Amino acid sequence: MCYETSLSKKLKSIEKHTGAVMRYPEVYEPWYHLSGFTHPNMFCIPMDEPDIILPMEWGLLAPWADDISTFRKKYNTLNAKAETLLTSNMYKEASRERRCLILADGFFEPHYEKMSGPATPYYCYLEGRKLFSFAGIYNTYDEDYWTVSLITREANDFFAEIHNKKKRMPLAVDRNFEGEWLDPDLNDNGIEEVLATSFMREPFKAHPVTRDLYKRGVNTNTPEILEKVEENPNHF
C-alpha cells in the first residue's frame, strides 16, 4: 500500500522535468507530507493529454458512484493492485483507457520492529530527492473533476524489508517506461508487461521519520517531517 507521499518541488521545476504544463497552476501547492485519507489533489499526467498536468483527487470514483460520500465510506480506492488491475470491476476499464503518471519526490511506508507493535514511518526517495512518477489510473467523474488510484505491486527485496508486514510497494515507473504506460495503443499483454517490468531502475533510499506522521492534530506538512530520526538504528 502507499497512502502518503511528498511533492515539494516548485512548479517550474516540475514542468521542466516533465515537459508538461500545469493546466491549473493556481491550485498547485508543494507538500512535504500528503495523506490519501484526506482525498487531496495529486498532480498527474493523463494518457489522453500527455503534455499537461492535471489535479486529480486521490481515491478513484467508479463511474457508477451516485453519492461520493457513500462510495468513499464503502470503498478504499487510494491504491489499485497491479495483480488484479485488468480483472477488477472497479479498475479494469480505467486501466485500459485512462492511465496516468502521478508525480512525486518521495513517499512513506510503515515499518514494524515488532509485528504486534506500532509502525515507524520510513521516508523513501531517490538520491537528491529527484522527481519521479507512480503508475496510476483515473476516471473523469464530472467535468474538470478527475479522481485517481495509485498502483501497487508485490515488494522487491528492498521494500519488503521496509514495508515488512504487507510487503507491497507503489509502482514507481522508470523514466524509460513512462511513455509506454501512457501509450494509448497498449493492449492487455502490454499493460501486464509494463506492470511487471517498469519499476524504477535507480535505487531508492529510505530512513525512519517521526511517528508524529501518524498523529492527528499535528501539522505534518513541514520540511522537518522528512528528517531522519534515531529511534531506529536501521538505515536501508
Disulfide bonds with the S-S distance in Angstrom:
none
